Amino acid sequence: MNVKPTYIATLNAIANGERRAYEFLETWSRTTPNPEIRRILHTVALRVAEHAASFEKRINELGFELVPTEDDDVARTMHIASSGLPDSEKFVQLGVGQPRDDDGDDRLLQVLADHTIDPHTGALLGRFIAEERDSVRLLEGANALASRITPAPHVPQSDRQETLADIRRQLAARSSAVSELHEVGGK
């Protein structure tokens, strides 16, 4: 019987997370109207799918099996990814490609803190970390692109009329104030 390495849970969490990431990124890539964003999402989706398979394979090589985990947010995530929302809104709602707080706490490097990790697993984790960082940069770029090309939101005709009426009221009030200032200044 194999002695269970302390880092199996980490490998399992990565494999499960990357599998879910593939599902929503690939779904999203099929719904975006922007070919550049589609290309980036598809690239990252393929990368995370390969990570999921690589980590599951490594777990198997160590004599164990992947233990699937549940994600209570998967239905919400898939709903957003497959929706007709603008890409800029999907980035916000899914928390993808958002600017990072560089607080010096490198969560990715923390996976290497376990000194019992064997060289093969360490190399796999190192490649994973480097590719994750690149994926973050790609998704941040796609988010910036989506933010620049977001179409104006649809405003119903009734709301536009109310807004226009409000602007007219404000303009009339300011015109009155300016007229009063001219009268005071002219005396």
Residue pairs with C-beta under 8 A, 6 or more apart in sequence:
2 62
2 63
2 64
4 64
5 62
5 116
5 117
5 118
5 121
6 114
6 116
7 111
7 114
7 116
7 117
7 121
8 59
8 62
8 64
10 111
10 114
11 55
11 58
11 59
11 121
12 55
12 59
12 66
12 67
12 69
13 69
14 51
14 52
14 55
14 111
14 128
15 51
15 52
15 55
15 56
15 59
15 66
16 52
16 66
16 68
16 69
16 71
18 48
18 49
18 51
18 52
18 55
19 48
19 49
19 52
20 71
20 74
20 77
21 44
21 45
21 48
22 45
22 46
22 48
22 49
22 52
23 74
23 78
24 77
24 78
24 80
24 81
24 94
25 41
25 42
25 44
25 45
25 48
25 81
26 41
26 42
26 45
26 49
27 78
27 81
27 82
28 41
28 81
28 82
28 90
29 37
29 38
29 41
29 42
29 45
30 38
31 81
31 82
31 83
31 84
32 38
32 41
32 87
34 87
34 145
34 146
34 149
36 142
36 145
37 87
37 142
37 145
37 146
40 138
40 139
40 141
40 142
41 142
43 138
44 135
44 138
44 139
47 131
47 135
48 135
51 128
51 131
54 124
54 128
55 66
55 124
55 128
56 66
58 120
58 121
58 124
59 65
59 66
60 66
61 120
62 121
71 77
77 94
80 90
80 93
80 94
81 90
81 94
83 90
85 93
86 146
86 150
86 151
87 142
87 146
87 150
88 143
88 146
88 147
88 150
89 150
90 96
90 146
91 97
91 98
91 139
91 142
91 143
91 146
91 147
92 98
96 139
96 143
97 136
97 139
97 140
97 141
97 142
97 143
97 144
98 140
98 143
99 140
100 136
100 140
108 129
108 132
108 133
109 129
111 125
111 129
112 122
112 125
112 126
112 129
117 125
155 163
